[in-house]
Amino acid sequence: MKQNKNSSGTEYKKLMNQAKKMPGVAELMEVYGEYELLLRQTREYFGEMEPKIILSTTDASA
């Protein structure tokens, strides 16, 4: 499994180097990364606002 991670890391570095050579691609990737972060934060925020369902039972016979 480590070999798979290393090959993924090597491939990632290779793709990043290629992207840096293309005009505008690095900036686009940066903007997309910031957009993805904002989406993740928004989902977390709205997830907290969803109503929570709490069920409980009581026994009043005692």
N, C-alpha and C positions, 0 to 999 in steps of 0.2 A: 504494500500500500504506500510505503514511503516513496518508492520509485514513481508511482503515479502522481503524488504530490509534487515531486521534483520536476517531472516532465510538464505538469500544469504550470508550475512557476516559471520554467524556462520558456514555455510557449507564451505565457502572459508577458514576460519581459520582451520577447521578440515582437509581439504584436504592439506593445507600447512604443517600442523604438520605431517601428514602421509608422505608427500613427503620428508620432512627433515630427516625422519628416513631411507629412502631408499638411498643407496649410489649412488651418481652421479645425482640424480633427481633434487636436488636443483640447482646444477651447470648448468644442462641442461636448467632448467627454466630461470635462470639468462641470459644465452647466448641467448635463444630464445627471451627474453624481450629486450635485446640490439639489436638483429636482427630486431625485430618488430619496434623499435624506428628508426633505420636507414632506414628501408623501408618507414616509414611514412615521414621522412625528405626528402628522395629522391623523393617521389611522390609530395610533396609540391614544391620542387625545379623545377622538370620537368614540373609541372603544370604551373609555372610562365613563362616557356619558350614557351608554346603553343601560337600560333598566336591568337590574339584577333580580332574578327570581329566587326568593327564599321561601322554602316550604318548612313548616314546623307543625308538630302535633303536640297536643297536650292531653293529659289525662286528668280530668277534674273529679274523678270518682273517689279520690282519697280524702 
